[in-house]
Amino acid sequence: MPPNHNYFDHVPDHILQHILGSVEFKTRKNVVPCVCRRFLELVDWRDIHLDFSHHDSVDGVRRLKLELLATGYGTQLKEENLNHLGQLTLLEELELRFRKDHTYSRYVCYPPDFSRPDDPYHWRYVGRFPEALCNLTRLRTLLIDGTGDYESTLGFGDLPDSLSRLLRLESLELLACCVTAIPCRALGNLPRLHTLQVGEKFCRGDKLATCRLHQGLGTMTALTRLHLSDIVLDGDLPPCIGKLGLMSELDLDSCDLAALPAEIGSLKGLHALWLTNNPRLTCLPDSIGNLSALKTLCVSGTKLAVLPESIGQLRALQWLPLSRTDLVCLPESISGLVSLRTLDLAQAKQLLDIPSTLGCLTALKRLTLASLPWDISKLTALQSLDLSYNSQLAA
């Protein structure tokens, strides 16, 4: 169990470092960080220079969790401040988080192109993705989180091709980071990369950046999780997405998509597909019915007017939110969704007719409807029926 923080409140910092050994725990504010044999966790750290050259004991650190808080007025966080992390050449896991100082209500950083006044209570990030991180050739996981309590954002611009040097990298997560280009071909050279996440659903409530997917998306064949929520893709999803045969999760929420390529039906192992809040998306390809392993299909907040008949082939589908769409009818083939547990039709204001085949969904547990079909009594597994969005009920 981690030691009680209060117990060490009066212990001198240099003694604290020696007695803790390899225990992993969060250090208290404003103390010299606890250096463990393989793990270093700096929480509420206030030295933005991040120069580790004077810490002899960090040479063997394999895992670093660093949480930065705002420290001064009008301070800029620059690329060279982060490049000092390149000194930790044995790092295998790096988690870098930027946080708001609740004491003074300061925000850590935000993109330089945001039209905000010069506020002394804020930091700005000036620079690109820190190139020195590409020298950490032992790195397996890299997480940079700029959410700052869901208020701030990091601006990294184009991600560098030098990321291709991280041959051991398995997971790359850049949360609430403004990225304008993803070098897919360079990342395709990383044989172990299974998770790529750029953007963050809840960071600001608006779009973060217009992002280009460079040619070569189809070369990232080891990917199992691709999350691109809340970035505006410069163009639609390329057809080469169909080459990512190991993909199990694809998150395209709020990407301003107008269409999906038919090749998406080649992702036979896909379990979850998120398409929420794409107001230009008006239809799904017929090939969507080929996703035999799909359990989650989320299309709320789109302009879908109809669903393809092939959707009835998704026999593994369990969760289907269709709220805030322009659906005017449901296909009769919906009866084929034998595993469906949740169907949400809230605020589907154009929906005029509910097919009687809805009563065939005997696994359904949660249902939100605008009208009641005759066969609703057949939904013997139903546990929740939400009619709160209805102005009138049809018997």
C-alpha positions as CSV (number, residue, x, y, z in Angstrom):
1,M,0.0,0.0,0.0
2,P,1.3,3.5,-0.7
3,P,2.4,5.4,2.4
4,N,0.2,7.9,4.0
5,H,1.1,11.4,2.6
6,N,0.6,13.1,6.0
7,Y,3.1,10.8,7.7
8,F,5.9,12.3,5.6
9,D,4.8,16.0,5.8
10,H,7.7,16.9,8.1
11,V,10.4,14.6,6.7
12,P,13.2,16.4,4.9
13,D,13.0,15.9,1.2
14,H,16.5,14.3,0.8
15,I,15.7,11.7,3.5
16,L,12.3,11.1,1.9
17,Q,14.0,10.0,-1.3
18,H,16.1,7.4,0.5
19,I,13.5,5.8,2.7
20,L,10.8,5.2,0.1
21,G,12.8,2.8,-2.1
22,S,10.7,1.5,-5.0
23,V,7.3,2.4,-3.6
24,E,5.1,4.1,-6.2
25,F,3.0,7.0,-4.9
26,K,2.2,10.6,-5.6
27,T,4.5,13.1,-4.0
28,R,3.0,16.1,-2.1
29,K,3.1,19.5,-3.6
30,N,6.4,21.6,-3.7
31,V,8.7,18.8,-2.7
32,V,11.7,17.3,-4.5
33,P,10.4,14.4,-6.4
34,C,10.6,10.8,-5.1
35,V,13.1,8.9,-7.2
36,C,12.5,5.2,-7.3
37,R,14.6,2.5,-8.8
38,R,12.5,2.2,-11.9
39,F,9.6,4.6,-11.4
40,L,9.5,8.3,-11.1
41,E,6.2,10.1,-10.4
42,L,6.2,13.9,-10.2
43,V,2.9,15.3,-9.3
44,D,2.1,19.1,-9.0
45,W,5.6,19.7,-10.3
46,R,6.4,23.4,-10.8
47,D,9.7,23.5,-12.6
48,I,8.9,24.0,-16.3
49,H,12.6,23.6,-17.3
50,L,12.4,19.8,-16.8
51,D,16.2,19.6,-16.6
52,F,17.1,16.2,-15.2
53,S,20.8,16.4,-15.7
54,H,21.5,17.2,-12.1
55,H,19.5,14.2,-10.9
56,D,22.0,11.3,-10.9
57,S,19.4,8.9,-9.7
58,V,17.0,9.2,-12.7
59,D,19.4,7.5,-15.1
60,G,17.8,4.1,-14.7
61,V,14.2,5.3,-14.6
62,R,12.0,3.2,-16.9
63,R,8.6,4.8,-16.2
64,L,7.9,8.5,-15.7
65,K,4.7,10.1,-14.8
66,L,5.0,13.9,-14.9
67,E,2.1,16.3,-14.0
68,L,2.8,20.0,-14.7
69,L,0.9,22.8,-13.1
70,A,1.0,26.5,-13.8
71,T,3.6,28.3,-11.7
72,G,3.9,31.9,-12.7
73,Y,2.3,34.8,-14.5
74,G,2.6,35.1,-18.2
75,T,5.0,32.2,-18.6
76,Q,5.4,30.4,-21.9
77,L,5.9,26.7,-22.1
78,K,8.3,26.1,-25.0
79,E,9.4,23.1,-27.0
80,E,12.9,23.2,-25.4
81,N,11.3,22.9,-22.0
82,L,10.0,19.5,-23.0
83,N,13.1,18.4,-25.0
84,H,15.0,17.8,-21.7
85,L,12.9,14.7,-21.4
86,G,15.2,13.2,-24.1
87,Q,17.9,12.8,-21.4
88,L,16.0,9.8,-19.9
89,T,17.2,7.4,-22.6
90,L,16.0,4.2,-20.8
91,L,12.4,5.4,-20.5
92,E,9.8,2.7,-21.5
93,E,6.7,4.5,-20.3
94,L,6.1,8.3,-20.4
95,E,3.0,10.0,-19.1
96,L,3.0,13.8,-19.3
97,R,-0.1,15.7,-18.1
98,F,-0.8,19.4,-18.0
99,R,-3.1,20.6,-15.3
100,K,-4.8,23.7,-14.0
101,D,-3.7,25.1,-10.6
102,H,-7.0,25.2,-8.8
103,T,-5.5,27.4,-6.1
104,Y,-5.1,30.3,-8.5
105,S,-7.5,29.2,-11.2
106,R,-4.7,29.2,-13.8
107,Y,-4.8,27.2,-17.0
108,V,-1.7,25.5,-18.2
109,C,-1.5,26.1,-22.0
110,Y,-3.5,26.5,-25.1
111,P,-2.7,26.7,-28.9
112,P,-1.0,29.9,-30.0
113,D,-3.7,30.4,-32.7
114,F,-6.5,30.7,-30.2
115,S,-7.9,34.2,-30.1
116,R,-7.6,34.8,-26.4
117,P,-6.3,38.0,-24.7
118,D,-2.9,37.9,-23.0
119,D,-4.1,36.7,-19.6
120,P,-1.4,36.5,-16.9
121,Y,-3.3,33.6,-15.4
122,H,-2.5,31.4,-18.3
123,W,0.4,29.6,-19.9
124,R,1.0,29.3,-23.6
125,Y,2.6,26.5,-25.4
126,V,4.9,27.6,-28.2
127,G,6.5,25.0,-30.4
128,R,6.1,21.7,-32.1
129,F,5.9,18.1,-31.0
130,P,9.2,17.8,-28.9
131,E,11.6,16.1,-31.3
132,A,13.8,14.8,-28.4
133,L,11.1,12.4,-27.5
134,C,11.8,10.6,-30.8
135,N,15.2,9.7,-29.4
136,L,13.6,7.5,-26.6
137,T,14.0,4.4,-28.6
138,R,13.0,2.1,-25.7
139,L,9.6,3.8,-25.3
140,R,6.6,1.5,-25.4
141,T,3.9,3.9,-24.3
142,L,3.7,7.7,-24.7
143,L,0.7,9.7,-23.3
144,I,0.6,13.5,-23.5
145,D,-2.6,14.9,-21.9
146,G,-3.3,18.6,-22.4
147,T,-6.9,18.6,-21.2
148,G,-6.0,20.7,-18.2
149,D,-9.2,19.9,-16.4
150,Y,-11.0,20.0,-19.8
151,E,-10.1,23.6,-20.5
152,S,-6.7,23.8,-22.1
153,T,-5.1,22.4,-25.2
154,L,-1.6,21.8,-26.5
155,G,-0.7,22.8,-30.0
156,F,1.8,20.4,-31.7
157,G,1.2,21.2,-35.4
158,D,2.4,18.5,-37.8
159,L,3.7,15.3,-36.0
160,P,7.2,14.6,-37.2
161,D,8.3,11.7,-39.4
162,S,11.0,11.0,-36.8
163,L,8.4,9.1,-34.8
164,S,9.3,6.2,-37.0
165,R,12.4,5.8,-34.8
166,L,10.3,4.6,-31.9
167,L,10.3,1.0,-33.1
168,R,9.1,-0.4,-29.7
169,L,6.2,2.0,-29.4
170,E,2.9,0.2,-28.7
171,S,0.6,3.1,-27.7
172,L,0.6,6.8,-28.7
173,E,-2.0,9.0,-27.1
174,L,-2.1,12.7,-27.6
175,L,-5.2,14.0,-25.7
176,A,-6.5,17.5,-26.3
177,C,-3.6,18.1,-28.6
178,C,-4.0,20.3,-31.7
179,V,-2.4,18.1,-34.4
180,T,-2.5,19.3,-38.0
181,A,-1.0,16.3,-39.7
182,I,-0.5,12.6,-38.8
183,P,2.4,10.9,-40.6
184,C,0.7,7.6,-41.3
185,R,3.5,6.2,-43.4
186,A,6.1,6.9,-40.7
187,L,3.8,5.4,-38.0
188,G,3.3,2.4,-40.3
189,N,6.9,1.5,-39.8
190,L,6.2,0.8,-36.1
191,P,5.5,-2.9,-36.0
192,R,4.1,-2.9,-32.4
193,L,1.9,0.2,-32.5
194,H,-1.6,-1.0,-31.6
195,T,-3.2,2.2,-30.2
196,L,-3.3,5.6,-31.8
197,Q,-5.4,8.3,-30.1
198,V,-5.3,12.0,-31.2
199,G,-7.8,14.5,-29.8
200,E,-10.1,14.4,-26.8
201,K,-13.9,14.3,-26.7
202,F,-14.4,16.6,-23.8
203,C,-11.6,19.1,-23.8
204,R,-13.3,22.2,-25.0
205,G,-16.6,21.4,-26.7
206,D,-15.4,22.7,-30.1
207,K,-13.2,21.5,-32.9
208,L,-9.5,21.4,-32.2
209,A,-7.8,21.5,-35.5
210,T,-8.0,20.6,-39.2
211,C,-5.9,17.4,-39.5
212,R,-4.5,15.7,-42.6
213,L,-4.1,12.0,-42.6
214,H,-1.0,11.5,-44.7
215,Q,-0.8,8.8,-47.3
216,G,-0.1,5.4,-45.7
217,L,-2.9,4.9,-43.3
218,G,-3.3,1.4,-44.7
219,T,0.3,0.6,-43.7
220,M,-0.5,0.8,-40.0
221,T,-1.5,-2.8,-40.0
222,A,-0.8,-3.5,-36.3
223,L,-3.5,-1.0,-35.2
224,T,-6.3,-2.3,-33.1
225,R,-7.5,1.0,-31.7
226,L,-7.8,4.2,-33.7
227,H,-9.4,7.2,-31.9
228,L,-9.6,10.5,-33.8
229,S,-12.4,12.2,-31.9
230,D,-12.9,16.0,-32.1
231,I,-10.4,16.7,-34.9
232,V,-11.7,17.9,-38.3
233,L,-10.3,15.5,-40.9
234,D,-9.1,17.3,-44.0
235,G,-11.2,15.2,-46.4
236,D,-13.1,12.0,-45.7
237,L,-11.7,8.7,-44.4
238,P,-9.5,7.1,-47.1
239,P,-10.5,3.8,-48.6
240,C,-7.2,2.2,-47.4
241,I,-8.8,2.0,-43.9
242,G,-10.0,-1.4,-45.1
243,K,-6.5,-2.7,-44.9
244,L,-6.4,-2.4,-41.1
245,G,-7.7,-5.9,-40.5
246,L,-6.9,-6.1,-36.8
247,M,-8.9,-3.0,-35.9
248,S,-11.3,-3.5,-33.0
249,E,-12.2,0.1,-32.1
250,L,-12.6,3.1,-34.5
251,D,-13.6,6.4,-33.0
252,L,-14.6,9.1,-35.5
253,D,-16.8,11.3,-33.3
254,S,-16.9,14.9,-34.3
255,C,-14.6,14.5,-37.3
256,D,-16.9,16.4,-39.8
257,L,-17.2,13.3,-42.0
258,A,-19.5,13.5,-45.0
259,A,-19.3,9.8,-45.9
260,L,-17.7,6.5,-45.0
261,P,-15.8,4.4,-47.7
262,A,-17.3,1.1,-48.6
263,E,-14.0,-0.5,-47.6
264,I,-14.9,-0.1,-44.0
265,G,-16.9,-3.3,-44.3
266,S,-13.5,-5.2,-44.6
267,L,-12.9,-4.6,-40.8
268,K,-14.2,-8.0,-39.8
269,G,-12.9,-7.8,-36.3
270,L,-14.3,-4.3,-35.5
271,H,-16.2,-4.3,-32.2
272,A,-17.0,-0.6,-31.8
273,L,-17.6,2.2,-34.3
274,W,-18.3,5.7,-33.1
275,L,-19.7,8.3,-35.5
276,T,-21.4,10.7,-33.2
277,N,-21.8,14.4,-34.0
278,N,-20.9,14.3,-37.7
279,P,-23.7,16.6,-39.0
280,R,-22.6,16.1,-42.7
281,L,-23.0,12.3,-42.6
282,T,-26.2,11.4,-44.4
283,C,-25.8,7.7,-45.1
284,L,-24.0,4.5,-44.2
285,P,-22.5,2.2,-46.9
286,D,-24.2,-1.1,-47.5
287,S,-21.0,-2.8,-46.5
288,I,-21.7,-1.9,-42.9
289,G,-23.6,-5.2,-42.7
290,N,-20.3,-7.1,-43.2
291,L,-19.1,-6.1,-39.7
292,S,-20.1,-9.3,-38.2
293,A,-18.3,-8.7,-34.8
294,L,-19.7,-5.2,-34.3
295,K,-21.2,-4.6,-30.9
296,T,-21.4,-0.8,-30.8
297,L,-22.6,1.5,-33.6
298,C,-23.1,5.0,-32.4
299,V,-24.5,7.5,-35.0
300,S,-26.3,10.0,-32.8
301,G,-26.0,13.6,-34.0
302,T,-25.8,12.8,-37.7
303,K,-28.1,13.5,-40.7
304,L,-28.9,9.9,-41.4
305,A,-32.4,9.7,-43.0
306,V,-32.4,5.9,-43.6
307,L,-30.4,2.9,-42.4
308,P,-29.2,0.4,-45.0
309,E,-31.2,-2.9,-45.1
310,S,-27.8,-4.7,-44.5
311,I,-27.8,-3.4,-40.9
312,G,-30.0,-6.4,-40.0
313,Q,-26.9,-8.6,-40.6
314,L,-25.2,-7.2,-37.5
315,R,-26.3,-10.1,-35.3
316,A,-23.7,-9.2,-32.6
317,L,-24.8,-5.6,-32.3
318,Q,-25.8,-4.6,-28.7
319,W,-25.8,-0.8,-28.6
320,L,-27.4,1.4,-31.3
321,P,-27.9,5.1,-30.4
322,L,-29.9,6.9,-33.1
323,S,-30.9,10.0,-31.3
324,R,-30.7,13.4,-32.9
325,T,-30.8,12.0,-36.5
326,D,-33.1,12.7,-39.4
327,L,-34.4,9.1,-39.7
328,V,-37.9,8.9,-41.2
329,C,-38.2,5.1,-40.9
330,L,-36.5,2.0,-39.7
331,P,-35.8,-0.9,-42.0
332,E,-37.8,-4.1,-41.6
333,S,-34.5,-5.9,-41.4
334,I,-33.9,-4.4,-37.9
335,S,-35.5,-7.6,-36.6
336,G,-32.2,-9.3,-37.4
337,L,-30.5,-7.5,-34.5
338,V,-31.0,-10.4,-32.2
339,S,-28.4,-9.3,-29.6
340,L,-29.5,-5.7,-29.4
341,R,-29.8,-4.5,-25.8
342,T,-30.1,-0.7,-26.2
343,L,-31.9,1.3,-28.9
344,D,-32.1,5.0,-28.5
345,L,-34.4,7.0,-30.8
346,A,-34.7,10.1,-28.6
347,Q,-35.2,13.4,-30.6
348,A,-35.4,11.5,-33.9
349,K,-38.1,14.0,-34.8
350,Q,-38.6,12.9,-38.4
351,L,-39.3,9.3,-37.5
352,L,-42.9,8.6,-38.7
353,D,-43.2,4.9,-38.4
354,I,-41.9,2.1,-36.1
355,P,-42.0,-1.3,-37.8
356,S,-43.8,-4.0,-36.1
357,T,-40.7,-6.2,-36.4
358,L,-39.3,-4.2,-33.5
359,G,-41.1,-6.7,-31.4
360,C,-38.6,-9.4,-32.5
361,L,-35.8,-7.8,-30.6
362,T,-36.3,-10.0,-27.6
363,A,-32.9,-9.2,-26.1
364,L,-33.7,-5.5,-25.9
365,K,-33.4,-4.1,-22.3
366,R,-33.4,-0.3,-22.9
367,L,-35.6,1.5,-25.4
368,T,-36.2,5.2,-26.1
369,L,-39.1,5.8,-28.5
370,A,-41.3,8.5,-30.1
371,S,-44.3,6.1,-30.5
372,L,-45.4,2.7,-29.3
373,P,-45.5,-0.1,-31.9
374,W,-48.2,-2.8,-31.6
375,D,-45.7,-5.6,-30.9
376,I,-43.9,-3.9,-28.0
377,S,-45.5,-6.5,-25.6
378,K,-43.1,-9.0,-27.2
379,L,-40.1,-7.3,-25.7
380,T,-40.0,-9.6,-22.7
381,A,-36.4,-8.6,-21.7
382,L,-37.2,-4.9,-21.6
383,Q,-36.1,-3.2,-18.3
384,S,-36.2,0.5,-19.3
385,L,-38.7,2.3,-21.6
386,D,-38.1,6.0,-22.0
387,L,-40.9,8.1,-23.5
388,S,-39.9,11.4,-22.1
389,Y,-39.2,13.0,-25.5
390,N,-42.7,12.3,-26.8
391,S,-45.3,15.0,-27.3
392,Q,-47.9,12.4,-28.4
393,L,-48.2,8.7,-28.1
394,A,-49.6,6.4,-30.8
395,A,-51.2,3.3,-29.4
